[in-house]
Structures are given as structure tokens and as C-alpha cells.
């Protein structure tokens, strides 16, 4: 039976018992009230009997009509108060004697009759007083019963309540207390607990559920312990790995913005961040950070602030001026650390000291410069000799002339490659000097188109100039800027199909800038490859399939030369429709 059914049963029994007890009390009270009424009636009757006896005595002394009238009224009322026929007969006999006495003349007989009347009345009164005593005993007995019941019923109710409480405690409170104690033991880490037996009621269901929960908690605790041990092992491995890598690694907490973890390489590079806020600010302000070209950078913006904004940094070159005087070029990479819901809770920043790479790059640039200079001198002589042989017509036949032209073409190609290598080396070494002056846009367009006219003629592609009216002059190094435009035009002519058109346009741009755009009608560039255009030694076609030969340095030189003159280069391309390269440079003051 369920606890609910048990409790309802017990409550029902209690209610029925209380109802029965109430009926008993009412019944006893009715009997007690009836007995009390009978007692009151007997007392009243006895009082009237006493009045009757007193009237008889007074009639014996004085036979006045007033006393006789009182006697008759009393005798007339007294039968209604008598409870038994015997008493009524005795009263009637006594009344007959009194009437007989009144009818007799005074004398001895009358006196004897009065004595007899008094004797009869005394016996009558004695019997009635006995009945009154019996009534009183009966009333007292019933009062005692009522009192006992009045006192006993609450006692029985209290006993039943105690039984109910004991019953509820046994079937409900004790098991719940045992379960609560077991829960406290489990919360303390002890699973050696004693649970109540599994009954077929709600407590039994609760015990079974608690036992299942305890089993699940034990399993989960074992899993958590295993996972924690595994995580600790992985953490130790990761920490050992982080400590041994030569790259400086720093993990930043998002809430405080402070360094939460750093390895030995990071400590050697930037030291240890102070705990005090003012000292920490002074610590970071002591570092001087610039880009490779010398532009200042906020020390905290090495990667921390951008990472906290959700940005990822890959291979950004910076130069750190350490407070101890060291000037350290570094390569910065950083990424945010996110929770499962995507919220950023920190970031990891990697610093790599690339001083040795800078030195290697310097030596490479120096080597390339020396070798290029050494190669360009003999190539210039070879080119001049071949040009002289061709111009003087010293070749004996057409085959010799063709071979000389092939040799001259390849010599010129080698010279262009060497010039590109020298240019990129000077740019990377910061040794390329520019002389920016105001130049008319029309002159720039004219000279650029003249430089590529032979190439356009050979490719069967027409050139078109489109200059906006009133476009201002540009502040550029003329030779280097024409080199930029010619490079873009050459690439456009290589991409343009025969009998198509390549357009060189000049337009006024916003904020005191002038835009030069070169548009072709070639096959276009895939969006995924646009990011490779301005990288060194990159060709969009494979080495075995590309039509246009080159070193892959042209657009890298274009980007560098334009940015050195305060401009930008952008690309817009649609596959199958063509491409537009736009160069924006400052207008002349």
C-alpha cells in the first residue's frame, strides 16, 4: 500500500473515531441532562411534599379556609410531580384521610386520625426522600461517567495522535532522515551509507532512485577522476612542451587582461609582468615597439588587444626596443581562446625572435645585389655585341640571324630578371631612394603607353587611354611610377586575348588622391588566388602551363613601390570577364 493510501486510511480512522466519540459524548450528556432534570423534579416534589406536611400541621392547629385552600392546591399539583403509581396511590390515600379528618367533629377520634395522618405522611415523605437519594446517586454516577468520558476522549485523541505521529515517523520521517544523512555522507565523499529497505511505496521508490543516483554519482566521480588525471597528465605534457619550444608563448586572461602563463622563452624576451597595476602599466610603457619600417605600435597591441577582439594574427613582423637597450625583431602570431559558446576567455600569443633571420635576409640581399651587379655587367656587354652583330648585318645567313635574335631576346630577359631582383633587394633592404615630384597625369599615361606599344602590337591588342578632365597632377617618382604602370600594362597585355582592348584610366579619387586603373578583358582571376598576387615569386599558372614567363616579382615590386609613395594597390576581377588593377597615389600639392 502506498504512503498516501496509508495516511488517508489513518486519517479516515481518526475522523471516524472522533465522530463516534462525539456521538458518545452527546449521548452521555443527554442522559446526564435527563438525570439532572429528574433530580430537579424530585427536589421540587420533595419541597412541595414538605409544604404539604407543614399545611397538615397548620390545619391541625387552625382550620382556616385559607390554609385549606392552600392544601387543596398543593394536593392538586403534587400528583403531576410523582413518578410512580404507588406514590400517587399513597398520596390519594393520604388525601382521603385528611378529608376524613376534616369531616369529623373535634374529639378523640379526630385526634387519633390526625396522628395516623402524620404517621402516613412521614412514611410517604421518607419513601420520597429515599427516591430523591437514588436520583442523586444516579445523577452523580452519570456525572462521573460524563466527566470520565470528557477526560478520556481527549486522552484517547492524544494517544491516537501519538500513534499517528509514530506511524508517520516510522513510514515517512525516519526513512527521509536516513536518506538525508546518507546524502550528507555522500556530499562528504563517503559512499559507504546505509539506506532504508526498499518498500513498495513512495519511500521505496525514493530509496531506489537515491540508490541509482548514488551509483551514477560514483560512476561520474570515477569518470571525473579519470578525466582529471588525464587532464593533469596532458597539462604536464603540454607545459613541458611549452617550456621546451624556442618560441615565446604567452597566455592572457580575458577578465584581467594579465598574463596567466608564459614559458621560459617568453620570460627571457619580455621578463615577468608585475602584480601591481601602476607598476604593470609602467612595465609595458618601458617597451618600444615599431613595425619593420619604423612606424610606432602600442606595446599592448602586439597581439593582446586585437586577440581579445576576436582577431587572429599570423606572422606579423615587429621590432621591440627592450628596456635594457636590446633591439629585437620578432614575428608575432596570436589567436583568441574561446568557450564552447564562442565567448572569448583569453588569448595565446607567440613571439619568435627573428634576429638571425634578419641577418640571413641581409646577407641574402647583399649576396643577390653583388651577384646581380656582377651578372649585369657582362650581360650588358653581350647584349651590345649581339645588337651590333645584328645591326651591322654580319651574320652570314638567315639561320644565324635567328640565332642571334634568340640570344639577344634571352639576354634582355636575363637583364630584366636581374633588374627585378636588384629592385626587390633594394626595397627589402630599405636602400631604394625615391624622388617624388609633381607630374602631370597625361605625361605619366603617355610615357607608360609608349613603353608597352611594341608588346601590344605583337600581342594584337589595342591600347586605350581614358583620362578624366581636370584630374590633378600626382606627387610621385616619375621613373618608378612609370615602372609600376608599365608592369601592370604588361601583365594586362599578357592576359588579354588577341584583338581585345586594354584600358589605362586616370580618375580623381577622394581625400586628395588620384587613381590609375588598368583593365583587361582576359579570363580573370579566381577569388581564392587574388591573395597570392602580390607575394614574391608567385605565378598563378603552374610552371608547366603558364603562358607568360617571369620571375613572379613584378607585382610584389609594384606593391612596394606604390606603398613607398603613399599609395595603395587593389584588384577587382571577374572570372571570364577580365581584371582591373587600381593604383591610388597622392595628388600633388
PyMOL commands that set and color helices and strands:
alter all, ss='L'
color gray80, all
select helices_A, chain A and resi 3-61+65-81+85-103+108-187+202-244+264-270+277-285+299-302+304-308+355-392+398-429+441-459+478-495+527-530+554-564
alter helices_A, ss='H'
color red, helices_A
select strands_A, chain A and resi 248-253+259-262+288-291+296-297+313-321+327-338+344-353+437-439+462-467+474-476+501-509+513-519+568-574+578-586
alter strands_A, ss='S'
color yellow, strands_A
deselect
rebuild
show_as cartoon
